[in-house]
Amino acid sequence: MAGSRTRSLARILGLGIGVTGVGVIAASYLMEDDQHTKRQFARVAAAEKLTSRPNRALPTREEQLKSLANDSFDVLVIGGGATGAGCALDAVSRGLKTALVELDDFSSGTSSRSTKLIHGGVRYLQKAILGLDLEQYRMVKEALHERANLLDIAPHLSYPLPIMLPVYKWWQLPYFWAGIKMYDIVAGSKCIKNSYAISKERALELFPMLKRDKLVGAIVYFDGQHNDARMNLSIALTATRLGGTIANHTRVVSLLKEKDQNGNERLCGARVRDELTGREMNVRAKCILNATGPFTDTIRKMDNQETKEICAPSMGVHITLPDYYSPEQMGLLDPNTSDGRVIFFLPWEGRTIAGTTDTPCQVTHNPAPTEDDIQFILQEVKNYLSPDVEVRRGDVLSAWSGIRPLVQDPNKADTQSIARNHIVHVSDSGLVTIAGGKWTTYRSMALETLDAAIEACKLHPKHLESQTDGLLLEGAHNWTPTMFIRLVQDFGLESEVAKHLAHTYGDRAFSVAKLAALTGKRWPIVGRRLHSEFPYIDAEVRYACREYAATAVDIIARRLRLAFLNAQAAEEALPTIVCIMAQELKWSETEKKKQLEAANKYLQQEMGQNVNRASREKIPINLSKSDISEYVKRFNSLDTDKKGYISLNDLRASLKARDQDVPGEVLHEILREIDLNLNGQVEFEEYIQMMAAIKAGSISHSRFAQLAEMAEEYERKKISVDRSCGGL
């Protein structure tokens, strides 16, 4: 088994046995490389004309919808993920009249649920070498170029991240080093930073949580990391800054056709519905682009019911863990898990994310993580961390699932063997479909799609070549690494908040700061936090409404990343967020309630709260008699009236007796943590179940448990003083 694992690991990185393959592929590619470089140079030169910061104000959503109804377009893009937004930006920057519609919110699907990496694909390079596959090699080469481009065009949102590959056998070290070095060589001038080998001591210094037993050293290589949802939104916003019309929460109901001069049916637009109001309208366009990811075949069947399905959806689950699971600036790669998948373990937005799985699935708008997938990831994490680090189920702060739109290949047996390459297809009626691909290559996919669309639909762009290589995205134009200091000095923001704003909004952070409310404190002067654990502030909610956020889920999931970082914290911040949105969007009390319910349902189903709760409830109550006796005392110290349950008033009275003042909304949060049957009170059975879950690691900590322990300790001390005559 150990030998099999070692061989698999070597194969993953393409080591030792692919030298001939590398030579063949490299020679083939170099013959094209000169032409490729010339094309890229021409595109960059053209894009330089568009590098100044666009001055167009963002139209309101109502103005965007009015444009959809009244204007005629060259291109209508269906789908607001990374690829769809990329197509819209490519089209509008070439001078085409462009519109984009998205059923939900920008980046609401796969594009916000990625591993957050901007990468070329180490394992795809391995497949290229072993299989002498020139197409796979080109895909890696292209992805490495796009990785460098993304780091350049959105420096506020993206950055290099070192990733460690630990080595546990001496003889593996040179092999792994050679494989990773090949990744650097293929990147060429686009290499972020050179990879390097380090000793065991240095590896443990950089990644103290790493399992030290049998560790002999490590390889460190570099890829990019980003805030995927914000990057996606920035692409869409850049498109509308340049004159494009974009509308989220706008569903395509049907495709419109008319007969051409030869009597053939051709697409001429789409009927769409505003999901917020129910209003329908026809959008006229010469060309329809289908960039709907996992829903590719849904749109294709609108065009032709008999069309063959080309998408093979695969589900990938990620989990979010506390920051102490990884260093702040070092990721980890497990290239050969127990079932052959690759697991990444990465710091992100002040927390640690781990994933992913790869399982065939059905397409759904509401993918949800499963307990099996969460347990699989936790077990793999445990295999690489020191025994001193207790990997607990209760440390899972959020869990989410994304559906990868893999391109179906009938010759492949499973989705793990399908590459993230893409296809562009034009139907008989002119529907241009872009399917497959991966986040990193969204721009080159859009370029290829627009090239095909221009030819198939006989469009006449101002610029025939793509303009997006080097085209700066929203917020990048005047951003600098020290820009946050001006935010602190000019507005009186906390440094942590200012850094967050600068790295999220770039040079648009000043517009956000202007909306910040006074705190009433000496410092910070402005910027009320939405949750004490995160640097998100009230102004971001107001600004998000100007950037087309229309629901509470839009805010907690994509404009802020709170749902992905900590589902419980997102739930706690929801009432404040909804109140601010109600002011901005003129919501009624009924609408506020509806938004709260929808957002809570999203957190429960799609961000792991349901599986977290189910995991906790399945824990057997395996407590000793002394444990139960102690917990009875703690419960009774709060249930002073011997009702058999603890209410909000009991919590308030206990705190008041100890001269502690906790806001009412916090007490509600404490109660909800343990109130399994959601009846507004905590029964003894619920309390015991929670204590058993804490002991088993299914819950990391509980404010309620701490409060009960403090109340029992207070009662014990009070009785002790009374019996000693007040201490006299």
Secondary structure, 3 states (H helix, E strand, C coil): CHHHHHHHHHHHHCCCCCHHHHHHHHHHHHHHHHHHHHHHHHHHHHHHHHCCCCCCCCCCHHHHHHHHHHCEEEEEEECCCHHHHHHHHHHHHCCCCEEEECCCCCCCCHHHCCCCEECCCHHHHHHHHHCCCHHHHHHHHHHHHHHHHHHHHCCCCEEEEEEEEEECCCCHHHHHHHHHHHHHHHHHHHCCCCCEEEEHHHHHHHCCCECCCCCCEEEEEEEEEECHHHHHHHHHHHHHHCCCEEECCEEEEEEEEEECCCCCEEEEEEEEEECCCCCEEEEEEEEEEECCHHHHHHHHHHHCCCCCCCEEEEEEEEEEECHHHCCCCCEEEECCCCCCCCEEEEEECCEEEEECCCEECCCCCCCCCCHHHHHHHHHHHHHHECCCCCCCHHHCCEEEEEEEEEECCCCCCCHHHCCCCEEEEECCCCEEEEEECCHHHHHHHHHHHHHHHHHHCCCCCCCCCCCCCCCCCCCCCCCCCCHHHHHHHHHCCCHHHHHHHHHHHHHHHHHHHCCCCECCCCCCCECCECCCCCCCEHHHHHHHHHCCCCCHHHHHHHHCCHHHHCHHHHHHHHHHHHHHHHHHHCCCHHHHHHHHHHHHHHHHHHCCHHHHHHHHHCCCCCCCHHHHHHHHHHHHHHCCCCCCEECHHHHHHHHHHCCCCCCHHHHHHHHHHHCCCCCCCEEHHHHHHHHHHHHHCCCCCCHHHHHHHHHHHHHHHHHHHHHCHHHC
